[in-house]
Amino acid sequence: MDMVQEARYGCFLILPLKFRPQDLDREKLAAWGSTLVPTTPDLNENIKAMLVKDGPGSVGWGVCLEPELLTRPLEGRPVSFRVGEPDQEFTFTLDRSYLYLFHTQVAFLCLGLSFDRMETLAAICNPGFAKNEAPFFWLDQTGTSHPLNPDHWLSQLMDPLGLEKFFPGDSPWLLDNYAYIFGVMPQWFQTLEELRQITFSLHKMKSPQAPAQDQAEEDIRYVYAARNLARDKYRWGCCVASQTISYITADPEMNLEAERQAQARDGLPVVLLALYEKYTCLRFTQLMVSLEKKEIRSLKNLMLNFRAFGTVVPANLSRWHNVKQIYANLLEVNDIPAAISDVTDKLNLLAAHQEEVERARNETIFNLITLFGIVSILASVLSIVQILSEGGAAFWISTLLTTLFMVLVTAAAVFRR
């Protein structure tokens, strides 16, 4: 119980975005923060190369964003944030965050948050509901509270870059988030059941002091570290679901910042690769709805490159089995292979229809050309007959010799072939 009370929590709130290549302000983006170079030992080298900007196998890249940059639209220097009514308020801080962009016109803003109570994240996300009526505030250095509209703030932050909310409409920016939750506790874990209860509570955004249970959730998968033989205990475990992934790690020093950096370096790229595949399928579906006929071929080429070079099977991801398990579970609970197959079939259907239309149009043109060719041949025959009828013996002889020469040349060519 004491160990649970001492726990500290953080989260990467992953918000899906989209963009059009011609609207993306790459110069401003380059000035925002440093480009990330993957260094995690948890991914194979060819997978890390996929997240290297301008690399030969690149599918996207990441940028590190400091809190001072993210809070510029607020016209102040926020020290912390608050959510909830005065009788039940929760405080959190905005930490180093990350922005990942992929060549398939999808992007992800990973907001780094820290808080002492898991209920804070529940107040921010309001899981299970389409709207969140809880008020948000930011606090300056004097402790003065200022109202905060998350939608307005995020729009001011992303619009200048050419990035926009993935799903258009009036839905809140925070509605379609994926919560990457992590926490540290001072002691190692005795049993897998203990890890399951704690990580499931984090998934439910509740305190592990009151373990949560819900048999109705069928999209839950658990992955653990191998049991440490020297300690005869487990160091970490995680709960994978379709909208959250929840890690808990034993750290006697209770260094949440070090854990944040480790999760950003090792775990976040794994989750983003799965989400990139999921939202690429959704993005292709969006593009197909408003697609012009001349753009089908370019989109099909983009889909071809995505399937050939942009998707990763779990067996090729990592040298570690538990990392491959986490990624495989992410693909499974989000039904990503079926989504890829579905969008491929739709695009192939559109491409086949366009080819059929083009074939019918080409046949019409060829028929017209044939018709004009026949008319031209008849006109030529009539001209030759008229010339022969008016010509003398010399003209007839030259015509016969020319015809004979053409027949001999044709016969020689046929015989030689």
URKAGI-V674538 format. One record per helix or strand of 3 or more residues. SS is the DSSP state (a for helix, b for strand). FROM is the first residue (numbers start at 1). TO is the last residue. If there is no record, write none. Layout:
ss=<SS,SS>
from=<FROM,FROM>
to=<TO,TO>
This chain:
ss=<a,b,a,a,b,a,a,b,b,b,a,b,b,a,b,b,a,b,b,b,a,a,a,a,a,a>
from=<2,8,26,45,60,67,72,80,90,106,119,136,145,150,163,177,192,221,236,244,256,293,314,321,336,393>
to=<5,19,32,51,65,70,74,83,102,115,125,139,148,161,165,185,203,224,240,250,289,310,316,333,390,416>
